[in-house]
């Protein structure tokens, strides 16, 4: 199975909004609303930020939001803060009854 | 509070079998109605799903690893385990266990991860 495609890096200034894309196919992202997003700081375990495309777990800032259009899911971080600098990964269920992660995106706060 | 902790050897020789255990605390695996998963991350690289198991023993595996992977569950110890056979240097990674809320859906929470190095 091929990894979902994410941009290698995205950057923004404090207070700005950035969007990370996650592109799959009609066999994964495009056919299921089971896309989740994870934040990973260096040396730490991933943390769930968004599930089922656009739902935010309790305790996650409302500056994080998710959406989907066709085969592409997106994570938007608004009001960018220094603490948001991390790697971000998407994940989707697939029609082969497997899970697939995205290639990962490094977010830099300028 | 649900917590997961990986344990096992940090060094495995090439061609041998990697064995890790994930101990779950704060919830009973047999009554939680969740799946439990393994994910790995080679140094400096991205995340790769290895497989997931239900307390009944039902499993799903990554097709690219399926021939070498076995995931099992021990409800009496509230643990689930990973075995990866015939390892090579390419299997060197941080291995994470996580609650797989339901198969197809999110992983939350995650264990802290354990680095396994394959080297002679």
Boltz contact constraints between the chains, C-beta under 6 A:
constraints:
  - contact:
      token1: [A, 34]
      token2: [B, 104]
      max_distance: 6.0
  - contact:
      token1: [A, 34]
      token2: [B, 105]
      max_distance: 6.0
  - contact:
      token1: [A, 36]
      token2: [B, 106]
      max_distance: 6.0
  - contact:
      token1: [A, 45]
      token2: [B, 96]
      max_distance: 6.0
  - contact:
      token1: [A, 45]
      token2: [B, 110]
      max_distance: 6.0
  - contact:
      token1: [A, 45]
      token2: [B, 112]
      max_distance: 6.0
  - contact:
      token1: [A, 45]
      token2: [B, 113]
      max_distance: 6.0
  - contact:
      token1: [A, 46]
      token2: [B, 110]
      max_distance: 6.0
  - contact:
      token1: [A, 48]
      token2: [B, 106]
      max_distance: 6.0
  - contact:
      token1: [A, 48]
      token2: [B, 108]
      max_distance: 6.0
  - contact:
      token1: [A, 51]
      token2: [B, 106]
      max_distance: 6.0
  - contact:
      token1: [A, 89]
      token2: [B, 47]
      max_distance: 6.0
  - contact:
      token1: [A, 93]
      token2: [B, 104]
      max_distance: 6.0
  - contact:
      token1: [A, 97]
      token2: [B, 60]
      max_distance: 6.0
  - contact:
      token1: [A, 99]
      token2: [B, 49]
      max_distance: 6.0
  - contact:
      token1: [A, 101]
      token2: [B, 47]
      max_distance: 6.0
  - contact:
      token1: [A, 103]
      token2: [B, 46]
      max_distance: 6.0
  - contact:
      token1: [A, 104]
      token2: [B, 46]
      max_distance: 6.0
